[in-house]
Amino acid sequence: MALICAIIVFIPIFITSLVYDVLPYDLFIAFVPFGLALLCVLISLFPTIRFRRMIEEQEKQYGILFTDDGVEHLETTLYLSNHWLIWAGSSAFYREHILSIRVRAEHGQSGTSNRVIVTTKDGKRYCIWCLHSSSIEEIKSWLKKNLKDIKRLVVAEIINEWDPIGLFPAAPDEEYHSEIEQIQLALEMSDDSKQIAEEIWSVFAKSFGTDVFQKTKEECKQIAERLLDRFPQM
């Protein structure tokens, strides 16, 4: 559209310049709309470039391919496919890449809309807008399909990395399976770091005994804070 407008402006100026044999400066003026149009086109491409880059990064990270299979149109430019939340031309989120979704109603003169903040596993935050509460519910329902697995992966990653008993690399990856399930349950029930820390200390003390498990409650609190920071919230 910008280029079309530039052509419409350019043609009469260019013809006039040729007919009346005006100075080169005047001819240069005729080309100015093309420069402005090109600038507008480049600016308009930025969201599309980011959109494509987001998809490529997630495809590489999770070993999947972007697809619109089973796509559902929620509203305007907002879509859900089997595995992707898509805000067309701006953002696309693979379901397992989403860490949390928070919603806040914004009231204005023209009405109320929902500001949706999507936090991804790499710590980035993105804002999308929904007009209807029903769209929010559909997004949450879609995300919950595998939210339990995502939560367990988050807890397992942090606990295994911490390795409070010093079992790795000799032990199998599922060595803390029981403790991870108990800690995940505690995270479902509370978001208080002190309470979660007490639970972590208690879980490992009961499983291994305090002669083997020698981490302090302060160390457990640091792990609790890491877990709360990463644990998916709806």
Backbone torsions as a table, in degrees:
resi	resn	phi	psi	omega
1	MET	NA	-42.1	179.3
2	ALA	-62.9	-39.9	179.3
3	LEU	-67.5	-38.5	178.6
4	ILE	-62.2	-44.6	178.1
5	CYS	-62.1	-40.0	179.6
6	ALA	-63.1	-40.9	179.2
7	ILE	-64.3	-41.8	179.6
8	ILE	-61.0	-39.6	178.9
9	VAL	-73.7	-38.0	-173.2
10	PHE	-68.3	-44.6	-170.6
11	ILE	-57.0	-52.6	-179.0
12	PRO	-64.4	-35.7	179.4
13	ILE	-66.4	-41.8	-179.2
14	PHE	-65.5	-44.1	179.7
15	ILE	-63.1	-42.8	178.7
16	THR	-61.0	-40.6	179.9
17	SER	-62.7	-40.1	-179.6
18	LEU	-71.6	-42.9	-176.1
19	VAL	-66.6	-43.3	-174.6
20	TYR	-97.6	5.7	175.5
21	ASP	51.0	53.4	-177.2
22	VAL	-78.9	171.0	-178.3
23	LEU	-65.4	154.1	177.6
24	PRO	-55.0	-31.4	179.3
25	TYR	-60.2	-40.6	179.7
26	ASP	-67.7	-34.4	177.4
27	LEU	-67.9	-36.8	177.6
28	PHE	-61.9	-38.9	178.8
29	ILE	-58.3	-33.7	-178.7
30	ALA	-65.0	-25.6	-178.2
31	PHE	-89.6	-8.8	-179.0
32	VAL	-57.5	-44.0	179.3
33	PRO	-56.6	-32.2	179.0
34	PHE	-65.5	-39.8	177.8
35	GLY	-63.0	-43.9	179.1
36	LEU	-65.5	-39.6	179.4
37	ALA	-65.2	-41.4	179.0
38	LEU	-63.1	-40.2	177.5
39	LEU	-61.8	-43.3	178.9
40	CYS	-62.9	-40.3	179.3
41	VAL	-63.7	-44.3	-179.7
42	LEU	-62.5	-42.7	178.7
43	ILE	-62.3	-41.3	-178.9
44	SER	-67.4	-20.5	-179.1
45	LEU	-81.8	-18.7	-176.1
46	PHE	-55.5	-49.6	179.2
47	PRO	-60.6	-37.7	179.7
48	THR	-66.1	-40.6	178.6
49	ILE	-63.2	-44.5	178.3
50	ARG	-63.4	-41.2	179.3
51	PHE	-57.7	-48.6	-179.2
52	ARG	-67.3	-38.3	-179.6
53	ARG	-66.3	-41.0	177.0
54	MET	-57.5	-45.8	-179.1
55	ILE	-62.5	-45.7	-177.8
56	GLU	-63.6	-40.1	179.6
57	GLU	-64.0	-41.6	-179.5
58	GLN	-72.7	-36.0	176.2
59	GLU	-59.4	-43.1	-179.3
60	LYS	-69.5	-42.5	-176.6
61	GLN	-66.1	-39.8	-173.7
62	TYR	-106.1	0.1	178.1
63	GLY	63.9	37.8	-179.5
64	ILE	-126.7	171.8	176.6
65	LEU	-118.6	140.2	177.6
66	PHE	-64.5	133.2	178.1
67	THR	-147.4	149.2	177.0
68	ASP	-105.4	27.7	177.0
69	ASP	-59.7	134.1	178.0
70	GLY	64.7	28.8	-176.1
71	VAL	-66.8	139.0	178.7
72	GLU	-123.8	126.5	-180.0
73	HIS	-85.6	112.3	-179.1
74	LEU	-83.5	-52.0	178.6
75	GLU	-170.7	146.7	177.9
76	THR	40.4	-103.1	-177.8
77	THR	-108.8	18.5	-176.5
78	LEU	-103.6	126.2	-175.8
79	TYR	-135.8	153.9	171.1
80	LEU	-126.0	128.3	170.2
81	SER	-108.1	-170.8	-179.8
82	ASN	-60.0	-33.9	-174.2
83	HIS	-130.3	-1.6	-174.2
84	TRP	-128.5	139.5	168.2
85	LEU	-100.3	121.2	-170.3
86	ILE	-122.7	122.6	168.4
87	TRP	-106.9	94.6	-163.2
88	ALA	-50.8	131.6	176.6
89	GLY	77.9	1.0	-176.8
90	SER	-133.1	-55.6	-174.9
91	SER	-143.6	149.2	174.7
92	ALA	-143.7	132.6	-175.6
93	PHE	-126.2	121.7	170.8
94	TYR	-70.8	138.1	-170.5
95	ARG	-54.9	-42.4	-177.2
96	GLU	-74.3	-10.2	179.2
97	HIS	-86.2	-12.9	-177.6
98	ILE	-83.4	124.9	177.6
99	LEU	-90.8	-42.1	179.5
100	SER	-156.4	157.4	175.5
101	ILE	-132.2	123.2	178.2
102	ARG	-124.1	144.9	-174.4
103	VAL	-125.0	137.5	174.8
104	ARG	-136.7	129.4	179.0
105	ALA	-76.5	131.3	178.6
106	GLU	-112.9	124.0	-176.9
107	HIS	-104.2	131.2	178.6
108	GLY	-139.1	-178.5	-178.1
109	GLN	-64.3	-30.9	-177.2
110	SER	-88.8	-1.9	179.4
111	GLY	132.2	-161.8	-177.1
112	THR	-115.7	135.8	173.5
113	SER	-131.9	165.1	-176.4
114	ASN	-107.0	122.5	176.6
115	ARG	-90.9	116.5	-176.2
116	VAL	-106.9	118.5	178.6
117	ILE	-100.7	115.9	178.5
118	VAL	-102.0	119.7	175.6
119	THR	-103.9	129.2	-178.0
120	THR	-101.3	169.1	-174.2
121	LYS	-65.6	-19.8	177.6
122	ASP	-88.1	11.7	174.8
123	GLY	84.4	4.2	-178.8
124	LYS	-88.3	152.0	178.8
125	ARG	-122.1	139.7	-179.4
126	TYR	-130.9	146.0	179.9
127	CYS	-111.6	128.0	170.9
128	ILE	-127.2	161.0	-175.2
129	TRP	-120.7	137.1	175.7
130	CYS	-124.6	137.9	177.4
131	LEU	-87.2	-29.4	-172.3
132	HIS	-113.8	136.8	177.9
133	SER	-63.0	-29.0	179.2
134	SER	-62.1	-32.9	177.9
135	SER	-65.9	-38.7	178.3
136	ILE	-62.1	-44.6	-179.1
137	GLU	-63.8	-37.5	179.1
138	GLU	-67.8	-38.5	178.2
139	ILE	-64.8	-44.3	179.8
140	LYS	-63.8	-42.3	178.9
141	SER	-62.8	-41.8	178.2
142	TRP	-61.1	-43.3	-177.2
143	LEU	-70.3	-35.9	-177.3
144	LYS	-67.5	-14.4	-179.7
145	LYS	-56.5	-34.6	177.9
146	ASN	-131.6	21.2	-177.8
147	LEU	-65.2	-36.1	-179.7
148	LYS	-61.0	-42.6	178.8
149	ASP	-66.0	-38.3	179.4
150	ILE	-63.2	-44.1	179.9
151	LYS	-60.6	-43.5	-178.8
152	ARG	-64.5	-38.3	178.8
153	LEU	-63.4	-39.0	179.1
154	VAL	-63.1	-48.9	-179.2
155	VAL	-63.7	-45.1	-178.6
156	ALA	-61.9	-41.2	-179.0
157	GLU	-60.8	-46.4	-176.2
158	ILE	-72.7	-43.2	-179.0
159	ILE	-67.3	-42.8	179.1
160	ASN	-65.7	-36.6	177.2
161	GLU	-66.6	-39.4	178.0
162	TRP	-66.8	-43.5	178.1
163	ASP	46.4	66.8	-171.6
164	PRO	-64.6	-18.9	-179.2
165	ILE	-101.6	-11.1	-179.7
166	GLY	75.1	41.9	-176.2
167	LEU	-87.8	-25.3	-175.8
168	PHE	-90.5	152.1	8.4
169	PRO	-90.8	2.5	-176.1
170	ALA	-67.1	-36.5	-176.0
171	ALA	-82.0	157.1	175.3
172	PRO	-69.1	161.7	-176.2
173	ASP	-61.4	-27.0	-175.9
174	GLU	-91.5	16.6	-175.3
175	GLU	-60.3	-34.9	-179.8
176	TYR	-97.4	24.2	-174.5
177	HIS	-51.8	-52.1	-177.2
178	SER	-64.0	-43.2	-178.8
179	GLU	-66.0	-38.9	179.5
180	ILE	-62.8	-41.7	179.1
181	GLU	-63.3	-41.1	-179.8
182	GLN	-67.6	-39.8	179.5
183	ILE	-68.2	-39.5	177.6
184	GLN	-60.5	-42.6	178.6
185	LEU	-62.1	-40.7	178.8
186	ALA	-63.1	-38.5	178.6
187	LEU	-67.8	-30.3	176.4
188	GLU	-67.5	-28.5	-173.2
189	MET	-94.3	-21.1	-173.3
190	SER	-150.2	152.2	173.3
191	ASP	-122.2	23.1	178.2
192	ASP	-93.3	117.5	-174.2
193	SER	-62.5	-36.1	179.4
194	LYS	-66.2	-42.4	179.8
195	GLN	-66.4	-41.6	178.1
196	ILE	-64.6	-39.4	178.8
197	ALA	-61.7	-42.5	177.5
198	GLU	-60.8	-40.5	-179.7
199	GLU	-66.8	-42.6	179.0
200	ILE	-60.2	-47.9	-179.4
201	TRP	-61.1	-44.1	-178.3
202	SER	-64.8	-42.2	-178.6
203	VAL	-60.7	-48.9	-177.4
204	PHE	-73.8	-33.7	178.2
205	ALA	-64.5	-39.6	179.2
206	LYS	-71.3	-37.6	-176.4
207	SER	-74.1	-38.4	-171.7
208	PHE	-119.0	-11.7	-177.0
209	GLY	82.4	150.5	-176.2
210	THR	-74.4	-11.6	175.5
211	ASP	-75.9	-26.5	178.0
212	VAL	-97.7	-45.9	178.0
213	PHE	-86.7	108.0	-173.1
214	GLN	-118.4	18.0	177.3
215	LYS	-74.7	146.7	-179.8
216	THR	-85.0	165.2	178.1
217	LYS	-67.8	-27.3	176.4
218	GLU	-67.5	-40.0	176.1
219	GLU	-64.7	-38.9	177.3
220	CYS	-64.0	-34.9	178.9
221	LYS	-66.9	-37.7	177.0
222	GLN	-63.1	-40.5	177.2
223	ILE	-67.4	-39.5	178.5
224	ALA	-59.9	-42.0	179.7
225	GLU	-65.9	-38.4	176.6
226	ARG	-63.9	-42.7	179.5
227	LEU	-63.5	-45.2	-179.3
228	LEU	-64.9	-32.9	179.6
229	ASP	-69.7	-32.1	-176.2
230	ARG	-100.6	-18.4	-172.1
231	PHE	-67.8	127.4	-178.1
232	PRO	-61.3	133.8	178.8
233	GLN	-123.2	148.5	177.7
234	MET	-114.6	NA	NA
